[in-house]
Amino acid sequence: MRQPFLTRGVPWTGREMDDVQVNWTFTYNNLLRWGIPMDLSIKIANIGTPIAYDFAMARDNPTQIEKFDMETERMLPVGKKLGKFVIPVITPETLSWSVEKITGKKLDFRF
């Protein structure tokens, strides 16, 4: 949970830790009230809380790369945005899936 704070140079003090704990607990309890099982509520709160903090800090404390992107987008014509590209994560499973979709053959790339 520290990562969003560290990458943006925001101090990680006891107050922030308490705020994160309060927000995590609030999220977890709301999910339980909505009828989501306890294990799934924990997973969602563990994933969702850091993402929410990262989005909020991206707005308030952008990194150098985010500042560059914002400044570059301001120079573009109206209605144009910088293109974002996705870097695929290559694992034995994704490689096997790709080969199967292209060739129709099932290959196992695990050692």
N, C-alpha and C positions, 0 to 999 in steps of 0.2 A: 504494500500500500504506500510505501515511501516513494516509489519511483516517480509518480506524477509531480511530487514536490521537488525531488532532486533534479530532474531533468529541466525544470523551469527555474531553479535557483531560489525557490521559496523556502523560508525556514521551516523546519519540522520540529515544532516545540510540543510541550505537553498539552497546550490548548488545542492545537490541531489534532493531536492524537485523540483527545476527548471528543472533539467534533466528529471525527471519522467514526469513532465507536458509537456515538449517538445516532448518526445517519445510518450506519450499518444495522443497528438494532431496530430502528424505525422501519427500514426496508424489510428486514427479516420478519418483524411482527405483522406488517401489512400483508406480506405474502401468505403468512399463516392464516390471517383472518379471511383471505380470499379463498382458502381451502387448498392451497398448494402444500404438498407434503413437506415435512421438516427437512429432509435431506436435500430436496430440490430447492427449497427456500434458502438454505445455506449456500448452495452453489450459485444461485442467482444473485444473492447479496454479495458474495465474494467476487463475482465477475462485474456486476453492475455498479457497485460503489466506486471502485477505482476508475471505471470508465466515466462515470458522472463527474468525479473530481477532475479528471483529465480534460473533459470538455469545458468545464467551468474555468479551469486554470489556463486553457488555451486562449480563452477569450480575455482573461484578465492579465496573464503573464505569458505572452507568446515567446517561444524559443526563437533563436536567430533564423532558423529555416522558415518558421511560420511568418516571421516579420518580412523576410525576403519575398515569400509567396504573396503576402498582402500588398506589399509595395509594387511588385511586378503586376499583379492583377489590376491595380489602380492605373497603370500605364496602358493597359489593353483597351481597345475600343469598347464602347458600351455594349453590354450583352455577351461579351467574350469572357471566358474564364480559363485559367490554366488547366491543362489536361492532367489528370491523375492517372498513374499507371499502377498496376498491381503486380507485385513480384510474387510468383507462385512459390509455395513451399514444396520442395521436392523431397519426398519420403519414398520408401519402397512401395507403400500402398498407393500413393498418387501416381508414381511411375507405372505401376502395374495397371492401374485404372486407365491411364492415358494410352498405353500400348494396346490394351484390350479394346478401347473405343476406336482406335485407328486401324488396327490390323484384325481385330476379332479373335486374337490368340491370348490365352491367359498365361502370363509369365510371372514367376515369383522372383523379385529382386532382393529378398532378404538373404542375409548370409547365415 
